[in-house]
Amino acid sequence: MQEWLSHPAFQGGIAPFAAALVAALVLRRFNLAGLALIVGFGVTAYLLNGVTFEPLTAIRKIILASVAAAAAGVAIDALGRASRAAGIALAVAFGAVAVWVFWSVLAQKAPLQAVQFALVPVLAVAVTVALTHALREDPVRAGAAGLGLGLGAGVAAILGASAVYGLYGIALGAGAGAFLLVQMLLNRRTTAGAALTLPLAVAAALFAAGAVVLASLAWYAVVPLVLVPLAVRLPVPQRGRVWVPTVVASVYALAPAALSWAIAWRFGLE
């Protein structure tokens, strides 16, 4: 049993998918199905990290930032703050959080070099948050973006020699996949909200950036991932069963993710 619980496929894929699936089915009745993603991610965080947060490593900071983003997302949904200004404010705020996450590395660099190193996580988080926030009212596109961002960041991190970051990223993709599957099975769109889009954007961007700052992934392998929230805005069929637009939007989302993998595999390692 212990060997099964410690298997990477279970920790990063099966466990978060199952947990998110149950959470989405239960929480959709309360318009909180978007929290399924952070529930799945939380299961992986528990299996890999436990409940210990000392010392406060970069991974543990990302976990805390993701949970804080989920809480902020619930508050935003409750208040109905969906304006473009709110998206920009969130982008700036969590861009600053990215500096805190990687401060232990940045503090060891010369000032100019530290600024250069900080640009990747700050821009990755800020742009991803701003673009993903706009999807909060569209559960199909939001879920598809979660699939692309999670799997994109996870596989890219693995290719960048960071297996642990990769498992966390894949867990995000698994949670988003479960969120989409519930809509497909019930043929009914559920609520995504900032409760899904905000922790998704923060966690996926931080893990992808972490593979750059702390591992061997080159920064330009992260660039296609920022395009995922834009790709899912392409036209999708609006009539018929929910699985049709879901599949189409997921293909859109996985295209830039695949480009990121190809760059990481062929050119993106340093």
N, C-alpha and C positions, 0 to 999 in steps of 0.2 A: 504493500500500500504506500509506504513511504517513498519507494522508488518511483511509483506512478505520480505522486504529488510533486516530486522534484524534477519530473521530466519537462524539458522546455516546451514541448508541444502542448502539454496540459497547462502549464503556467501561463504561457503567452497566447494560447489559442482556445482550447476547449473550455477551461474554467471561466475566462472572462466572457466568452460567447454564451455559455449556459446561464451565468449570473445575469448578464444583460438581457437575455431573452425573458427570463422570469420577471425581472424588474420592469421591462417594457410592458409585459402583459398585465402586471398588477397596477403600475403607476399610470397607465394610459387613462384609467377611470378618473384620475385626479388631474388630468392634463399635465402630468409630470413625466411622461414617457421619455423625454429627453435626458433625464437623469440616468437612464439605463446605461449610457456610455460611461459615466463616471463610476457607476456601480461595478461594471465589468473591469474597468481600469483599477478600481480599488481592490478587487479580488487578486489581481496580478501583483499589485503593490504589496499586499499582505503576504502572498506566497513568496515573493522575492526579498522583501525587506522586513516583514514582520511589523511590529508597532514601535520599533526603536528609531529614534531620530537624533541620537547622539553617537558619534559626531555628526554635525549637520553637513553632509556631503552634498554635492551638486544634485545627485539623483533624489535625495530626500527633500531638497529644496524644490525640485520640480514637482514632486508629489504634493507638497504643501501648497505650491502655487496653483496646481490643478484643482485641488479641493477648494481653495479660496475662490478660484474662477467659477466653479460650479455653484458655490453659495452666492456669489455675486450675480450669476446668471439667473438663479431662482428669484432673487430680489428684483432684478431688472424686469423679468417676466411679470412679476406681481404688480410692479409699478407701471408697466406698459411703456418703458423707455426704449423705444425702438428707432429713434431718430438717427440720422447720419452723424450728428454731433456726438451722440452717445457712443457710437462706434469709434469715432476718432479719439474721444476721451479714454475709452477702454484700451485702444491701441497704444496710446502714449503711456498709460499707467502700467500696462503689462510689458511694454518695451523696457520701462525702467526696472521692472521686476527681473527681467533677463540679466541685467547688470548685477543685481544681487545674487542671482543663481550662480553665476560664474565668477563672482568677485575674487574667490581664492586664487584663481588662475590669473585674472586681470591684474591683481595687486602685485604679482611677481614680475610684471612686464614694465619696461620703460614707458613713460606717459604716452608717447606717440604710438608705440607698438600696442599698448593696452587699448587705445582708441580703435586701432585697426582691428584688433581681435574682437572688440565689443560690437563692431558694426554688424557682423553676421547674426548673432542672436537677437540684437535689438531690432534690426530691420526685419528679420524673419518673423519674429513674434508680432511686431507692430503691424506689418502688412497683412499677415495671415489673419490676425484678429479683426482688422478693419474689413477685410473682404468676406470673411466667414460670418461676421455679425449680420451682414445683409441677407443671409440665407435663413435666418431664424424663423421666418413665417412660412417657409416651404419645407416640410418634413422630408420629402423625397430628395430634394437637392441637398438639404443639410445632411441627411444620412449618407448620401452618396459621397459628399465631400469628406465625411468622416471616414468612409471606407478608403478613399484615395489618399487622404492625408495620413491616416494611421498606418496602412500597409506601405505607403510610399516612404514615410519616415522610418518605419521599422526595418524594412529590407535594406534601405540605403544605409542605415546605421550598422547593420550586420556586415554589409559590404565594406563599410568604413572601419571595420575591426572593433565594433562595440556591440557584442552580442546581447548584453544586458539592456542597453538602450533599445536595441532592436526588439526585444521581447515586449518592452513597454509600448513601443509604437504599434506592434502587431496586435497587442491587446486593445488598443484604441480602435483599430480597424475591425477587430472581432466584435467589439461592443456596438459599433456602428452597423455592422452586418446583421446583428441580432435585431437592432432597432428597425432596419429595413425589412427583415424577414417577417416581423409581426405585422407590418402594414400589408405585405404581400399575401400573407395567409388569411388575414381578416378582410382583405380588399377594402381597407379603410385607412385613410391618412390619419396619423396621430399627431400630437403636438411635439415639435422639436424645441423651439424657443432658445433663448440664450443659455438655458440650463444644459443644452447639448453643445451649441456652437462655441460658446466661450471656453469651457475647459478643453474641448477638442482642439481649438486653434492654439491655445496656450501650450498644452502638453505636446502636441505633435511638433510645433515649431521649436520648442525647447529641446526635445530629444534629437531632432534633426540637427539643430545648431550645436548641441552637445557632442555629437559625433564629429563635428568639425573642430570645435575648440579643444576637446579632450581626447579625440581619437585621430583617425587618419583620413577622414572624409574631406575632400576639397570643397570649398564654399560653393563653387558653381554647380555642384551636384544637388544643392538644396534649392536652387533657383526654380526648377520646374515644379517643385512642390507648392510654391506660392501661387502657381497658375491653377491649381486644383479648384479653388472656390470660383474662379472665373470660368473654367471649363464646364462646370455643372450648370452654368447659366445658359448654355446653348439650348436651342429648342428641343423639347421632348413632347411626345404625344400626350394630350390632355384628356382624351376620351378613352373609354375602355377600362380594363382592369388595372389596378394599381401597379401590378408587376411590370407592365410594359414601360411606363416612364421610369420606374425604378431601375430596370436593367439598362435602359438607354443612358440615364444619368450616371450610373455606376461605370459604364464603359467610358463615358466622358472623363470621369474622375480618375480612372486607372490609367488613362493615356499619358498624362504628364507624370504620374507616378512611375510608369514604366520607363519614361525618358530619363527620370532621375536615376533609376536603377542602371540603365544602360550607360549613363555618364559615369556613375560611380564604378561600374565594372571595367569600363574601357579607359576612362581618362581621369576619373575623379579621386584617385588615391594619391596622397602626398607622403 
